[in-house]
Structure formats: C-alpha cells, structure tokens
Amino acid sequence: MHLHDESGRPLPPLRPIFASAGAQPQLPDIVGREVALTRVWQHACRSSVALNEPRRMGKSSLLSLMHASPPPGWLFVLSSVQGVSSSAELARSVLSDLQAHQSTANRLGTALREFFADNEIKVGAGPVDLTLKPTFAQRPLETLEAGLESVATRLQADQVSLVIAWDEFPDMINAIIENEGAAQAGALLGVLRRIRQKHSSRIHWLLTGSVGMHHALRRLNHGSSYTTDLDSVPLGPLSPAWARWLAGSLLLGANIGPTDALMAELAEVTDGIPFLLHLLVRHARNASTAAATTDELFVRAVGDMDSSAQATHLLTRVDSHYGEYAPLAELLLDRIAYEPATRARLVQHLSASGTLDGASPAHAERTIRKILDWLVLDHYVVKDSRHVFSWRYPALRRVWVQRRS
C-alpha cells in the first residue's frame, strides 16, 4: 500500500502505532507535522508567537518536535506553567528550568546562580527544580526580569537565541488574576513585553492555549496592548494524506487490517484531528462488537464517556471562560451546529425564542456580535465571505452535538 502527500511525494510505509487517546505520543509517532514545524519555527525565529487551537489538536506534540530539533543558533526550553497560580511560582519555575535545562545550563553558566538558595539541583517527584532565595522570592517580577536580563546578556555574548515555550499560557494568567489580582497579572505581562522588545533578537516566547488569550486580556485594563507584538500562527489538523497514513498505522497497531476505503473514511470523519483518530481506533480495538460503519464507530467512541473523557473539554471550556455569557455562547454553538447562519439570523432566532429576555434589538445585536467574535478567536466557529458562521471543524461539531444531546 503506497500513500503520497498532496504534492505527490511518497509517504513512509505504514507501521504499527498503538492507539492511545489522551496520552502524549512518543516522538517517532508524531507524524505529518513537518510543514507546520517549519512554519512555526520560521515565525518563532523572527518574533514571539501565539499558537492557539482547540485542545487535542496536537500543540503539545509540536512543542516536543521543536524541543527535539531546534535550528542552528537556537535553544528551546519548554516550561510547564499549568498549575502555576502566582508570579512567584512562575519566576521560580522559569528560572530554574533555564538553569537546569540541558540545552541552556552550559550556555548560561553562573548567569542565574545568584537567584537560587543553593547550587544543588533538587530532584523530587516532579520535574527538576530549584529554590529561589527568600529575598528574590519576595520580589518575583523584579527577579524574573533581572534573571531574563542576565540570560539575554549571556545569549548575546554567545551569539545564540532562545525560544521559551509556555503551554496553556492563558490558564496561568487567569489563575494569577484570581489569586493575585488583575494589577499583578498586568504587571507580569508588562515584564514579558519589555523583555521581548528589549531583547527581540535573543529571547522569543511561544505561547499556546486551547482558548484565546483574549479571555484573560479582557479582564485587564488595556490588556490587548500586552500582546500586540505576538505573531499568531495556526496549527490545524493533519493533511488528508497524513491523516490516512496515521489511520492506517493505528489500524495496524490495533491488529485491524487497513484498507484504502477504511483509512479514507477515518481521515474524513475525524477531520484529520490526531486525538479523534486515536480515539476511534482505540475504541474499535477494545470494543466487543465491530461497528458497521465509521459513522457508527464515531458515535460509539464519543458516546463512551470513560474512554472519551478528553473530548469533554468542548463543553467545559466554554463554561469556565465565558462566565455570564456561557449559556448564550452554548446556545449560539447549538444553533450554528444545527444550521450555519448569519449574525442577523442568529439574533432573529434567539429573539424569537425568548432567549434574549426582552433585550433591545441594539443590545442583543451587540452582545451576540461580541460572543461570536470570541467563538471565532477560540476556533470554535469560522465566518465566511458571506458572513455566515459555521463550526470550524465538522468533527468537533459532531462531538458537541452528541455530548449536548
């Protein structure tokens, strides 16, 4: 069985890959991302980057590929900021990652040692970690800025540059707002912007999130000014050819004979989203009875709440980030899932159904315009040239409809 990409170039032979929805794939099993990897590195070498896509689209896998093969003259450090809820935690996490990371430790030498309580790397149950001296821990933003200044000076001397990648960055900013207030979160974003502007040739950030940064920024005064220098880069699903290849390799790993027709059907029904491909093939491998069609397999796999728990984020992310507007956002997604529509048609429908609670036409239109803008920025929906809104990914629309039914 010989597959070719969209340019006619042959793809590698199929090989067994074990389907494991939700787990981070091993590097050899992250496939079909060469074009995206090149594109993101091109942007990251010129400026700082925002990479926002729905969850399970493959952002973390792309970061793993970037970490494994930075271009000459570049270093790449992935700092885990999930669970960070204070600026002190962030300063400690980022500076200790830079000090201890294999690709930067030798380069930085003693540049950061003055900030830590000792020079011993403490290895606990989690990642490698260091402890800031109390005087620095009490002034986290000044410490973070001073530490990054020291890093930039060393990078300049060595004529190398650095990309710092933070996954789920908007979640961290929202947590800091909740824990320390909007002023502290704004001050942190200001520090990061100053470093980016002052050392634009030496330190770049790659910030990812499954919902747009705009949800955090709208809670800050003049919040958008903190991120206007970020270059927004899309990731998207696998190409049709690579989606078929992954489907075939997952089927081999599940001891299910791949056929051209089955591979094409799986690629189409999942929109080439790697997580969904893994989910469907894993369900087919573990199911006691075979599904008659790929559509039936999709319904069964998504309907199995235990095995498809990762898909629940489609529901929970709206509720946690849209606040008081969450019910209306969900109704808009429901309506657009039923039938793509213009904004005027959506306003008309919701007004007729009594959902807008007697709001004036002007107020209703402004509110729905705002929420639709958010849904576009969060990659739930797209607006075409006729100003018609529809779900961006039909496969995720199906998940939404099935989970909401």
Legacy VTK file of the C-alpha trace (Angstrom):
# vtk DataFile Version 3.0
C-alpha trace
ASCII
DATASET POLYDATA
POINTS 405 float
0.000 0.000 0.000
1.671 3.217 -1.176
0.453 6.635 0.006
1.517 10.033 -1.308
1.150 13.527 0.116
-0.657 16.383 -1.604
2.490 17.194 -3.605
2.761 13.646 -4.920
5.720 12.710 -2.739
5.618 9.192 -1.304
4.872 8.803 2.393
6.704 6.212 4.511
5.317 2.664 4.613
2.609 2.097 7.204
3.883 0.819 10.552
2.018 -0.266 13.703
1.240 2.589 16.124
-0.607 1.836 19.354
-3.748 3.968 19.668
-3.766 5.824 22.975
-6.135 8.793 23.018
-5.128 11.436 25.542
-1.534 10.317 26.139
1.378 12.285 24.725
2.741 10.322 21.730
6.389 9.297 21.541
8.430 11.413 19.129
8.525 8.769 16.341
4.720 8.581 16.479
4.217 12.326 15.919
3.749 12.372 12.170
2.616 14.694 9.425
3.829 17.871 11.131
6.878 18.713 9.016
5.195 21.642 7.236
3.717 23.020 10.472
7.039 22.570 12.278
8.902 24.529 9.599
6.255 27.257 9.536
6.194 27.740 13.317
10.000 27.801 13.533
10.119 30.423 10.751
7.790 32.653 12.775
9.476 31.872 16.111
12.891 32.858 14.723
11.511 36.273 13.742
9.259 37.136 16.681
7.311 35.746 19.605
4.409 33.503 18.681
0.879 32.775 19.898
-0.327 29.291 18.950
-4.000 28.864 19.853
-6.063 25.857 18.808
-8.707 23.701 20.456
-7.383 21.055 22.819
-6.099 17.780 21.392
-5.187 19.359 18.067
-1.516 18.497 18.636
0.029 21.657 20.144
1.996 19.770 22.813
3.238 17.294 20.215
4.508 20.162 18.074
6.353 21.603 21.089
8.010 18.212 21.600
9.229 18.254 17.994
10.557 21.791 18.376
12.373 20.814 21.558
13.968 17.828 19.818
15.353 19.711 16.814
15.931 23.467 17.167
17.665 25.096 14.184
21.351 26.090 14.443
21.923 29.032 16.749
18.685 28.499 18.674
17.895 26.979 22.053
14.426 25.780 23.042
13.116 25.447 26.606
9.637 24.183 27.406
8.469 25.389 30.823
5.393 23.844 32.352
3.099 26.633 33.570
-0.016 24.520 34.069
-0.952 24.805 37.712
1.106 27.981 38.224
-1.120 30.463 40.047
1.272 33.162 41.292
4.053 35.291 39.874
6.448 33.840 42.472
5.737 30.317 41.227
6.282 31.459 37.649
9.607 33.167 38.397
10.877 30.106 40.251
9.668 27.698 37.575
11.041 29.604 34.582
14.428 30.499 36.049
15.004 27.016 37.470
14.069 25.469 34.105
16.571 27.740 32.350
19.288 26.977 34.904
18.763 23.216 34.876
17.758 22.545 31.262
20.324 20.545 29.343
20.400 22.855 26.319
20.858 26.052 28.343
22.732 25.036 31.516
26.163 25.046 29.885
25.426 28.211 27.941
24.232 30.182 30.944
26.925 29.017 33.360
26.645 31.118 36.513
24.252 33.672 34.996
21.350 32.619 37.229
23.025 31.121 40.284
22.750 34.269 42.368
18.957 33.879 42.426
18.854 30.411 43.964
19.109 29.304 47.578
21.810 26.774 46.724
23.552 25.315 43.732
22.235 21.817 44.222
19.563 20.602 41.826
16.796 19.020 43.821
15.039 16.137 42.137
11.657 15.312 43.600
8.591 13.527 42.344
8.104 16.167 39.662
10.450 17.983 37.272
13.947 19.159 38.130
13.540 22.150 40.426
15.500 24.840 42.272
14.511 27.154 45.119
14.775 30.942 44.899
16.460 32.817 47.728
13.832 34.369 50.020
14.787 37.926 49.042
14.146 37.129 45.399
11.014 35.072 46.066
9.520 38.139 47.769
10.053 40.238 44.617
9.068 37.784 41.885
8.535 40.171 38.975
11.772 42.059 39.575
13.537 38.711 39.948
12.042 37.337 36.736
13.048 40.445 34.801
16.561 40.533 36.263
17.019 36.831 35.574
15.916 37.166 31.969
18.200 40.185 31.549
21.123 38.022 32.726
20.092 35.302 30.302
19.890 37.781 27.404
23.360 39.121 28.200
24.831 35.623 28.089
22.989 34.737 24.909
24.291 37.919 23.271
27.849 37.041 24.239
27.470 33.555 22.735
25.545 34.823 19.673
22.691 32.356 20.193
18.971 32.912 20.676
16.322 31.292 22.832
12.673 30.314 22.479
10.791 29.834 25.767
7.606 27.821 25.234
4.715 28.006 27.694
1.803 25.644 27.130
-1.697 26.688 28.283
-0.468 30.223 28.995
-3.968 31.817 29.201
-4.909 29.417 32.012
-1.914 30.613 34.025
-2.770 34.299 33.526
-6.364 33.662 34.577
-5.121 31.819 37.692
-2.835 34.730 38.627
-5.735 37.162 38.163
-7.837 35.050 40.532
-5.037 34.597 43.076
-3.159 37.923 42.995
-5.416 40.316 41.129
-5.552 41.927 37.712
-2.851 44.508 38.548
-0.246 41.827 39.281
-1.177 39.858 36.155
-0.903 43.037 34.088
2.485 43.814 35.631
3.691 40.328 34.719
2.567 40.741 31.115
4.336 44.108 31.096
7.615 42.481 32.184
7.356 39.890 29.434
6.606 42.571 26.826
9.609 44.667 27.923
11.933 41.681 27.650
10.573 40.801 24.203
11.012 44.354 22.964
14.416 44.988 24.516
15.929 41.647 23.543
13.956 40.884 20.395
16.939 39.217 18.718
17.767 36.934 21.663
14.635 35.876 23.582
11.343 34.888 21.984
8.255 33.285 23.516
5.963 30.641 22.097
2.674 30.820 23.989
-0.005 28.211 23.439
-3.540 27.886 24.709
-6.690 25.947 23.960
-8.729 29.138 24.356
-7.659 32.546 23.169
-5.654 34.920 25.300
-8.472 37.452 24.837
-10.436 35.936 27.735
-7.678 36.890 30.159
-6.903 40.215 28.482
-10.485 41.464 28.692
-10.186 41.256 32.491
-7.269 43.720 32.412
-7.232 47.417 31.620
-5.706 47.902 28.166
-4.916 44.186 28.210
-4.568 43.795 24.453
-1.554 46.118 24.411
0.463 43.411 26.174
0.268 41.009 23.240
0.095 43.123 20.077
3.664 42.067 19.208
2.812 38.346 19.194
2.638 36.642 15.811
-0.492 34.459 15.688
0.231 31.183 13.881
-2.371 28.458 13.177
-1.632 24.753 13.569
-4.673 22.930 12.244
-5.237 19.184 11.803
-3.216 16.727 9.751
-3.380 16.942 5.979
-5.743 14.390 4.358
-2.812 12.271 3.176
-1.131 12.128 6.586
-4.491 11.542 8.279
-4.966 8.464 6.078
-1.424 7.338 6.880
-1.962 7.706 10.625
-5.312 5.925 10.389
-3.655 3.003 8.589
-0.786 2.781 11.078
-3.176 2.917 14.044
-5.259 0.155 12.473
-2.121 -1.971 12.118
-1.330 -1.317 15.775
-4.844 -2.496 16.670
-4.486 -5.650 14.553
-7.189 -4.398 12.197
-6.385 -4.729 8.527
-6.190 -1.268 6.922
-7.847 -0.728 3.568
-7.786 2.361 1.384
-11.512 2.864 1.933
-11.372 2.489 5.725
-8.360 4.781 6.048
-10.062 7.439 3.916
-13.292 7.178 5.912
-11.475 7.550 9.243
-9.497 10.540 7.958
-12.681 12.219 6.736
-14.902 11.543 9.754
-12.234 12.876 12.157
-11.172 15.890 10.027
-7.607 14.642 10.466
-7.567 15.531 14.184
-4.983 13.141 15.689
-6.786 12.753 19.024
-10.002 11.650 17.318
-8.141 9.194 15.085
-6.572 7.631 18.167
-9.925 7.632 19.967
-11.841 5.864 17.198
-9.207 3.204 16.526
-8.714 2.556 20.237
-12.462 2.058 20.621
-12.516 -0.289 17.617
-9.627 -2.264 19.141
-11.275 -2.586 22.562
-14.931 -2.985 21.531
-16.558 -6.374 21.921
-18.513 -5.934 18.689
-17.409 -4.265 15.485
-19.144 -1.099 14.290
-20.939 -1.433 10.992
-19.691 1.925 9.650
-17.171 4.593 10.590
-20.111 6.870 11.467
-21.352 4.292 13.951
-17.822 3.904 15.291
-17.637 7.680 15.793
-20.925 7.705 17.728
-19.874 4.764 19.890
-16.396 6.123 20.625
-17.593 9.618 21.564
-20.509 8.158 23.498
-18.198 6.053 25.682
-17.747 8.595 28.491
-14.899 6.668 30.142
-12.717 6.329 27.060
-13.509 9.738 25.540
-13.243 11.892 28.658
-10.725 14.173 26.925
-13.454 15.285 24.498
-15.423 16.801 27.382
-13.290 19.951 27.153
-15.557 21.142 24.341
-18.274 21.657 26.940
-16.280 22.692 29.998
-14.028 25.260 28.291
-16.994 27.422 27.309
-18.401 27.400 30.826
-15.102 28.281 32.530
-14.019 31.095 30.181
-17.227 32.788 29.027
-18.579 33.475 32.507
-22.027 35.053 32.483
-22.100 34.749 28.698
-21.564 30.963 28.747
-25.260 29.999 28.390
-25.684 32.291 25.393
-22.412 31.076 23.832
-23.613 27.486 24.194
-26.948 28.338 22.571
-25.152 30.008 19.667
-22.962 26.937 19.213
-26.069 24.743 19.349
-27.813 26.825 16.712
-24.772 27.022 14.406
-24.318 23.261 14.810
-27.895 22.801 13.633
-27.552 25.213 10.712
-24.863 27.742 9.690
-26.266 31.257 9.896
-25.501 34.956 9.630
-25.363 37.078 12.774
-28.656 38.725 11.836
-30.316 35.328 11.507
-28.925 34.230 14.893
-30.212 37.403 16.561
-33.600 36.851 14.961
-33.775 33.221 16.088
-32.720 33.871 19.683
-35.063 36.864 19.969
-38.000 34.840 18.676
-37.255 32.030 21.120
-37.297 34.422 24.089
-33.670 33.647 24.931
-32.626 37.312 24.938
-35.028 38.094 27.766
-36.575 41.214 26.289
-33.269 42.904 25.471
-33.460 45.745 22.977
-32.511 44.818 19.403
-29.392 47.010 19.589
-28.240 45.453 22.879
-28.970 41.931 21.645
-27.018 42.547 18.439
-24.001 43.950 20.335
-23.956 41.030 22.776
-24.187 38.372 20.079
-21.573 40.159 17.955
-19.188 40.092 20.934
-19.758 36.417 21.714
-19.424 35.380 18.065
-16.104 37.243 17.895
-14.921 35.241 20.908
-16.069 31.966 19.371
-14.110 32.786 16.208
-10.992 33.694 18.202
-11.316 30.422 20.129
-11.538 28.497 16.843
-14.964 27.050 17.538
-16.542 28.750 14.508
-15.482 30.497 11.298
-17.117 33.280 9.281
-17.053 33.014 5.502
-17.123 35.722 2.835
-20.941 35.811 3.015
-20.726 36.492 6.780
-22.180 33.059 7.540
-20.950 31.417 10.746
-20.323 27.666 10.844
-18.349 25.262 13.002
-14.680 25.309 12.092
-14.253 21.538 12.370
-17.262 19.360 11.442
-15.885 16.520 13.577
-15.847 18.713 16.682
-19.370 19.885 15.801
-20.442 16.241 15.912
-18.784 15.774 19.308
-20.553 18.900 20.607
-23.956 17.809 19.310
-23.609 14.286 20.643
-22.419 15.406 24.077
-25.130 18.104 24.309
-27.974 15.830 23.223
LINES 1 406
405 0 1 2 3 4 5 6 7 8 9 10 11 12 13 14 15 16 17 18 19 20 21 22 23 24 25 26 27 28 29 30 31 32 33 34 35 36 37 38 39 40 41 42 43 44 45 46 47 48 49 50 51 52 53 54 55 56 57 58 59 60 61 62 63 64 65 66 67 68 69 70 71 72 73 74 75 76 77 78 79 80 81 82 83 84 85 86 87 88 89 90 91 92 93 94 95 96 97 98 99 100 101 102 103 104 105 106 107 108 109 110 111 112 113 114 115 116 117 118 119 120 121 122 123 124 125 126 127 128 129 130 131 132 133 134 135 136 137 138 139 140 141 142 143 144 145 146 147 148 149 150 151 152 153 154 155 156 157 158 159 160 161 162 163 164 165 166 167 168 169 170 171 172 173 174 175 176 177 178 179 180 181 182 183 184 185 186 187 188 189 190 191 192 193 194 195 196 197 198 199 200 201 202 203 204 205 206 207 208 209 210 211 212 213 214 215 216 217 218 219 220 221 222 223 224 225 226 227 228 229 230 231 232 233 234 235 236 237 238 239 240 241 242 243 244 245 246 247 248 249 250 251 252 253 254 255 256 257 258 259 260 261 262 263 264 265 266 267 268 269 270 271 272 273 274 275 276 277 278 279 280 281 282 283 284 285 286 287 288 289 290 291 292 293 294 295 296 297 298 299 300 301 302 303 304 305 306 307 308 309 310 311 312 313 314 315 316 317 318 319 320 321 322 323 324 325 326 327 328 329 330 331 332 333 334 335 336 337 338 339 340 341 342 343 344 345 346 347 348 349 350 351 352 353 354 355 356 357 358 359 360 361 362 363 364 365 366 367 368 369 370 371 372 373 374 375 376 377 378 379 380 381 382 383 384 385 386 387 388 389 390 391 392 393 394 395 396 397 398 399 400 401 402 403 404
